[in-house]
Amino acid sequence: MKIPARVFSLVILIALLFSGICGCSGNGADTTDETTEAAAHTDTDSETEEEMNVARIVLIDSQSVKISVTCDDDAYPNAAGKLTSALEYRYGCTISRTPGSAEISVVFKKSGTRDDWSITAGKDSVIFASGSGVAATAAVEAFLRLYTFGTDMTLSVPEGEILSYNYARDKIDNSGYLSYIPSSEVSLIDTNGKGKIMSPEWIDSLIIVELRPLTASIGGQLRNSYDLLDFYAEAGVNCVWLTPIYEYGPGGNGYGNTGVHRIGENLTGTSDQERGWEEMRKFVDHAHEKGIYVLFDVITWGVMRGTELTKSHPDWFSGEAWGNDAFNWKNEELKEWFTQRCIENIMKTGADGFRCDCEPNYTGYALFEDVRQRLADQGKYVIIISEDGSDRRRTYDFEQDGVLWYAVKDRGGVYSDPLVWYVDGGLDIVESVKTGKGLGAASVQNTKKAGSAKYYTNCITNHDYQRRIVKGNRLRIGYAAITAPFIPLWYMGDEFNCTWQPAVQYDMTVQYEDAEKPSNRRFLEDVKRMIAVRRTYKDIFEYWPDDHRKTNVCAVVVAQDAGLTAYARYAGNKAVLILPNNNETANPYFTATVPLADCGIDGYKTYRVTDLWSGEELCVLDRQSVEELSTYVPYESFAMILIEGIE
């Protein structure tokens, strides 16, 4: 027996940009046959008399199509076509595009500002009013997610304004989810189970973006980059990896520099080193105020030729690396000097750890293990990330590229020809997690230890990539990373689909003004919503077993060819279904078999079903009815459906 959800208030309280919606589903929530509806209302006493009497407008029923879909003055034909096509898929009918050919006209109109939209239902018309084609398409997707959910062959909507989105009112701000835990208050996690790596507890919540302020259009020098931190705090990102902050030197670019002891004037705006480090301290302090942790990118292969360091300490160098002077890591004096400078970097600025370029290939494990321990002795607890794969026995919390299937392509191959492994690269996300396939260091991928560490990143992009890969695709950044059992990591700009050129991205300016374009703004708000879901359901999405292969993820069977594996994440009485659509020609209505037993939630009589794009309850179902769910999933996006056992 299906138990209908209440009819939601027509007041829109919270909305995702272009997808954020309120209301209730006509399909899967309320029925429209008078006898059935009257009987259904007797199944629940939660509805008020006013809610029971809300007039509903039937657009399609099992016997006939009552609507035509048209555009007023050629307003947004693509959005109108998307609505028509989806409804014909869903209900197996033909919908007229001729005005006046049906009892009820669904009309698209140009109205309002470019980002805003509304859907209003009257007795003989439903008006989709919006300020741009992007907004109109978003309105269509919002409507389809909410009102065509389920398996009923009737489409009805309540009379009045049923959905609306106003950017100024409804845009997402995730900064409230973030908080900085100072080292004096932090708890430590035994990351490798042997007490060799004690990580600060905030590692569990990491979402990392790599930043190069010097090529960020709302950044530049540190004093100009506070708004950049504010931007990422609003997005919900709580960790930034800064590309090298050090003095470039002749021919240097940051990764080539004069040494870990000198901060760059081009970043700080001053040649005075003490003042420069103070500028960095102020920047880190602002990040901490926003709940953002800061990692420095440290270079261990050597320095640029002709630096003061090579002149004053020639015995610290031997041979060359990357065409410049290579450190001689057999020299104990160099090791001690470098260790002390790394410690000073952290203690002077309050930063929270290091990303170690090319490591552990140059210094191995002992040097940064010593750095970590000496900082801990001073009450400062950090994380340390290697670029290359590490054995996880000591030193490194995790590596930069946690997902990298070396049997197919090495790191250099990914940089020159980028892909997202779980969308473009042939890895099945559930199989990969459960078996360790494609996870961690190359040296362990064909051993029993594959995938057995606690934490893995999914690095979607970084500064070495020679082209962008996300490009507005919600699967590549969301399905593969934000809702997946990994620490998400990407290079600045991918969260809003920035303009790019085919070149090493480190050198390219990221124009944050691009985020104001309608399609990019919509994409950014969707990314923010994904992050909000991850942060809201921490017990599900921030669960890290000691052995990653025991992660709370299982496959979900869908009737359609989605092109990718659907999965569920779960904890307690809840499961979140992640249903991707990577098949442009597939029916966009996906019927999923809910893995109640695999998610550990099969012992309930009734279940609440919620659309997490909007946060709105769709329906309450008994156990038998919840086993299969049908929902709309746009191409290159995914459904996020919460199933919650309630009794």
Helices and strands as residue ranges (DSSP letters): E 2-3, H 34-41, H 49-52, E 56-60, E 67-71, G 72-74, H 77-91, E 104-110, E 117-121, E 125-130, H 133-147, E 155-158, E 160-165, H 167-170, G 175-177, E 188-190, E 198-200, G 201-205, E 208-211, G 213-215, G 222-224, H 226-235, E 239-242, H 265-268, H 273-289, E 293-299, E 302-303, H 308-312, G 314-316, E 317-321, E 324-327, H 332-349, E 353-357, H 366-377, E 383-386, E 398-399, H 411-416, H 421-424, H 429-435, G 442-444, E 457-459, H 474-474, I 475-482, E 487-491, G 494-496, G 505-507, G 512-516, H 518-536, H 538-541, G 548-550, E 553-558, E 566-571, E 574-581, E 589-593, E 606-611, E 616-622, H 623-626, E 628-632, E 637-645
